[in-house]
Amino acid sequence: MNTTAQTSRRDFLKTTAITSGGLLMGVPLLTFGDAQAAGTLHTPSAWVHNADDNTITLLSARSEMGQGVYTSMPMLIAEELNVDIRRVKVAIAAPDAKLYGNALLGGTQLTGGSTSVRDGWENLRVAGAQVREMLISAAAARWNVDRSELKAENGTVLGPNGKKATYGELAEAASKMPLPVKVSIKDPKDFRIVGKRTKRLDTPAKVNGSAEFGIDVKLPGMVYAALEQCPVIGGTVKSVDAARAKSMPGVIEVVQIPDGVAVVADSWWRANQARKALAIVWDEGAGATLNDKAMLEGIRAASKSGRPLPIKAVGDAPAAIAASNRVVRAEYVSQLLSHSPLEPMNFTASYANGKMLLIGPTQWQDGAQGAVAKAIDMKPEDIGVQTTFLGGGFGRRIDLDFIVQAAQISKAIGKPVKLVWSREDDMTHDFYRPQSVHQLAASLGADGKPTAMTFRLTSQSVTGRVFGLPNEVPDDLMMEAAVAPYAIPAIHHDAIKHDAGLRVGYWRSVSHLLNAFANESFVDELAKEAGQDPYQYRMAMLAGQPRFANVLKLAMDKAASRPLPAGHARGIALMEGYDTYMAQVAEVSLDASGAVRVHRVTVAADPGRMVNPDTVEAQIQSSVVFGMGAALMQEITLDKGRVQQTNFHQFPVVRMSEAPAIDIILVESTEKPGGIGEPATAVIVPAIANAVATLTGKRVRKLPITADAIKAA
Amino acid sequence: MATLNVNGKDLAVDADPSTPILWALRDTLGMTGTKFGCGQALCGACTVHLNGAPIRSCVTPISAATGQKITTIEAMASDRVGKAVQDAWVKHDVVQCGYCQSGQVMSATALLKTNRKPTDADIDAAMAGNICRCGTYARIRSAIKDAATQLA
């Protein structure tokens, strides 16, 4: 980290954010590497910070957790501002939901739901255009010429008779111009940046070790904390004997906070060593009896006794199925999962003189500010939040527990402190992807196609836990991808919420995975019952769904263009999620131990308009590998309320030798942009399940599809 | 007070002999390019070179490194092979969240220092200890092969 950035942090709390007339003034920014503007910063808008040394900082209101917003958000602004994307600096915005809220997520400043590009698609181009017009107005005033004689190109305003001025030279004057209410933005055919393969702006810093993640934050006088939490999530401290821990080398203080006991030392290693010497008696609380098998049985029981919330109904599907003599029924089960981003949870907090500065990796800036304000009784405006790079998010960093903990420790000791969780802490104190049970049924007509279908999902509502959505209100995020696109005359889809007792969280693709696993496994089972080819079977039911039919055909044609080796089988699946249409073909075999090996995955995606096609490809590659882990090898289990998996030997992650070849076909489209950070995570799971069923003749309906599960099927 | 040779410099480290190299680098010496991922040699984020060979610094105590040469990600730009690997990583835009990539670069560099024409199986073996939760493996593989070509 460079010195200017440190200075800006110290000064952060001395400055005041004033918003007036759309102008955001005087907010120092956390930027990375040498990106801190050295000149005087002028701030024509909340999105573009021009400095008079000709540096231009474009803001990303969304956190960079690998998905590429550090590049794609600036691309959208730069397109209209007419600057070279390689010459801008990037900063992640401070909390201000009025300016940076995510309209697709209720206006809160949250990165998630594959929304960044969809939310920013128009807003950011308008923001770039507004600043461009302000710069032109400033130049027009300076040269006393009409605005129509000027144009802004490549960081410079050009006028008649060779007049020119850089954006930096115009920065101060432009910042005083009124923000134009109406601006014209480019027709997409004129795009010079958006839609072009663009190198990520964060790559150089991430290959030389200089990129700053939360765990790398350093503040003057900072100390380190390790936190012992109850092995049963939600348990509290009854009593603690810290005498031995306090006597260990480097230990500065031992602090009790609501979630446990923190050891503060002069290095994290010493803090964590001393933590092992704490003698704590816990009140394990209501979670002490939880085990995953009983939780699953509870969900299954609730699927019969709970209150169904409607998803979609057409015709009278239950009656049609009751009257049919050709009915297929199946139950699908998804497992508990941890997020396990590679950077363990951590945050740095610095409390002094009634102000709190929080620095670290979060997906939810105003959430962090609000949660800390509530937890330690401060005003939100006295709490600053600076967002570093995130070493993975996947939904885990929407939750705020570790931020509140860091703040509580810092307030207690009156020093800057970096709280770092161990991997074991991270895996055993997650907000887990909930278990689910799906009960599906369909009647088949004479042509083998479904005449009616029912679908019931029973699972825990994450939105209920995170946002307090009342139990009787349908959780839209449980219902995504619940209705498959197939033409079926009568359907009846509903969902039952059941709190199984463990805290749950949004996990990459959320319910898309649960629902797509059930729906796309089931349609393969229907095809098998009908004695039909799964591809043709689907195609026949997609007549009115051109975007689905297109991606399915593209993926299948590409996959089928290669010979299928003996002992291999293919499985297909499709889904719409986040406005992206996608089909995948997975090619699998079994290894000597009976475990599934995925050789090749062919993906056809129609995500609408793309900002950075290379990032779209990267996110598909990422999601396929991420979803593979969930499909084949990962499961969190509980015994006596304790999560049984503590590290990567028990919660395996796909490794190099297991990663498949991935062929990707991107559909050029003028449709509105779709999200791409998540959907492929869901689609790969049923594609693998279907391939395994074709290969082995055995249908595994419970995740993960391990060697044992296949043998037992 | 131990002395560690890091990237060619002898540095005094005020830490207990059992302290893992990782934490001496990060907290004592302030070199945070080397990452903490698991603490059990299961993820490879902490990979550094000890006398040129890749090791997991999260489980290797500083007492085991006395008088030996530790090389970290911070020195790769000035290493011919390391630089070629970094350049290939940039060319293929390998990174996503980037947290594992210091370790990936260190493992790949160690591979290419001993094997200038690695096969897919060689790459699988050399990179087996490095988890990428973002799943950038396909690009890592391409980048390693590209770096090998550049070094040939």
Interface residues (C-beta under 8 A of the other chain):
Chain A: E64 M65 G66 Q67 G68 K199 R200 D202 T203 P204 A205 K206 V207 N208 G209 S210 A211 E212 F213 I215 D216 K218 Y224 P249 S267 W268 W269 R270 S340 P341 L342 E343 P344 F389 L390 G391 G392 G393 F394 V420 S422 R423 E424 D614 A618 Q621 S622 S623 V624 V625 F626 N647 F648 H649 V653 V654 R655 M656 S657 A659 A661 I662
Chain B: A15 D16 T19 P20 W23 R26 D27 T28 G30 M31 T32 G33 T34 K35 F36 G37 C38 G39 Q40 L42 C43 A45 T72 I73 E74 M76 A77 Q86 W89 V90 D93 V94 V95 Q96 C97 G98 Y99 C100 Q101 S102 V105 I123 D124 A125 M127 A128 N130 I131 C132 R133 C134 G135 T136 Y137 A138 R139 I140 R141
